[in-house]
Amino acid sequence: MKSDMNYEVVLIDATETPIERLKKKFYYSKKKKRHTLKTQIVADKQTRQGLCTDFSNGKKTLL
């Protein structure tokens, strides 16, 4: 994906959100000791506009 915009500084933040327990351990986060959904967002610092988001199960590392 190409963009005509040049970003000097972007902000990256991630969080884990608890979800209802499922029978499978696909969403189990050993770090949080619960089932979670990981969310990551990248935003332009100047405009504070969200550039992209990513969601994954609690078992996976985003970065």
C-alpha positions as CSV (number, residue, x, y, z in Angstrom):
1,M,0.0,0.0,0.0
2,K,1.4,3.4,-1.0
3,S,0.7,6.8,0.5
4,D,1.4,10.3,-0.7
5,M,1.8,11.4,2.9
6,N,5.1,11.6,4.7
7,Y,4.9,11.2,8.5
8,E,7.6,12.6,10.7
9,V,6.5,10.9,13.9
10,V,4.0,8.2,14.4
11,L,2.7,6.9,17.7
12,I,2.2,3.2,18.4
13,D,0.2,1.8,21.2
14,A,-1.1,-1.7,22.1
15,T,-3.4,-3.1,24.7
16,E,-4.9,-6.5,25.8
17,T,-8.6,-6.6,26.3
18,P,-10.1,-9.4,28.4
19,I,-12.7,-11.5,26.5
20,E,-15.1,-14.3,27.5
21,R,-13.3,-17.6,28.2
22,L,-13.4,-20.0,25.2
23,K,-12.8,-23.7,25.4
24,K,-9.7,-23.4,23.1
25,K,-6.6,-21.8,24.4
26,F,-6.1,-19.8,21.1
27,Y,-6.8,-16.5,22.9
28,Y,-5.1,-17.4,26.2
29,S,-2.4,-14.9,27.2
30,K,0.2,-16.4,29.6
31,K,1.3,-12.8,30.5
32,K,-2.2,-11.7,31.6
33,K,-3.3,-15.2,32.8
34,R,-6.6,-14.8,31.0
35,H,-8.2,-15.0,27.5
36,T,-7.5,-11.7,25.7
37,L,-7.7,-9.9,22.4
38,K,-4.6,-7.8,21.5
39,T,-5.2,-4.5,19.8
40,Q,-2.5,-2.3,18.2
41,I,-3.0,1.2,16.7
42,V,-0.6,3.4,14.7
43,A,-1.4,7.2,14.6
44,D,0.1,10.3,13.2
45,K,1.4,12.4,16.1
46,Q,0.6,15.8,14.5
47,T,-3.0,15.1,13.4
48,R,-3.7,12.3,15.9
49,Q,-5.4,10.5,13.0
50,G,-5.4,6.7,13.2
51,L,-3.3,5.2,10.3
52,C,-3.9,1.5,10.9
53,T,-5.0,-1.0,13.4
54,D,-4.2,-4.7,14.0
55,F,-6.0,-7.3,16.1
56,S,-4.8,-10.7,17.2
57,N,-5.4,-13.4,19.7
58,G,-3.8,-13.1,23.2
59,K,-1.3,-15.8,22.4
60,K,0.4,-13.9,19.6
61,T,3.0,-11.1,19.9
62,L,2.1,-8.1,17.8
63,L,5.6,-6.6,17.2
